[in-house]
Amino acid sequence: MQLPLSLRTQLLQTFGERGATFLQELPERLDYFSRRWQLTLEAHFPNLSFNYVAPVRRSDGSEAVLKLGVPHRESFSEHAALSFFNGVGCVQLLDADPEQAALLLERLHPGDQVEPLAFTDDAKATSILAGVMQTLWRPAPPSHSMLTIGLWAEGLQTLRSTFQGGTGPYPPHLVDAAEQLFTELLASSGDPFILHGDLHHGNVLSDGRQWRAIDPKGIAGDREFEVYALLRNPFGWPRQQPSLTRSLERRLDQLADLLPLDRERMRLWSAAQCVLSAWWDYTPHDPSAGQDDLRVAESLLSL
């Protein structure tokens, strides 16, 4: 079975033996879910990373998308988030087997992404994403199975343990700042909302009538946290800015005008999360990964 090298690499680096097992069993799983949900498979989408995603046709002739991945904490949270949003501001979940990280999703047409707009009309792209945020956000229920910002923040603790108490290739002042900010912002958070968790330009598509999100992480916490993915994306955008600090300031000003949020908390949450995102990208084979995130964090802290 021919699969993109990007998918094989990410799965093996992220999940190790479980990733290798997923790749080995993928043909069998595709056959199983094709029969179970009566699907006709088409060629997978390009640029796969952590999941196998392909368009399918259902027995009634309607189109859908099949997404298969390695079962883990984030895949369970994604399923819970899709169920929570229930198609409002987000792609509709049609069927699922969360224990096997299998999702059958509505297919959005024409499926245009916001991403190209970020390089031609960034203000419009920012406005679209802000509108999707407001459509999605609802107070978190008393009990849920989704992730929290606090759980994500715990991932930063492994950075120092990896480098024997140091910060490795990461500037100490940025790691110190991120650790302090997560502690202070979590302590001062109000009642949590359910957020998308990764609402960047590539995760918002057009259905022909409105813009809707795909691939929610499903995370509970401050609404101000949500904007970090917008500020650090699209991929390559930070390096193309003549002045990254001014570009980020412009985005923050616009978001503060469009959303009922605290501008300073948006800035600080985003700076902290960008450091954590850079750490998530780290591999011993490429210690320079995540440099764009560090640039964004540095710029945000300088504002």
PyMOL commands that set and color helices and strands:
alter all, ss='L'
color gray80, all
select helices_A, chain A and resi 5-15+17-36+73-85+98-100+117-120+122-136+149-162+172-187+201-203+223-231+237-240+244-258+263-280+291-302
alter helices_A, ss='H'
color red, helices_A
select strands_A, chain A and resi 39-41+52-58+63-68+93-97+102-106+138-139+147-148+193-195+204-206+211-213+219-221
alter strands_A, ss='S'
color yellow, strands_A
deselect
rebuild
show_as cartoon
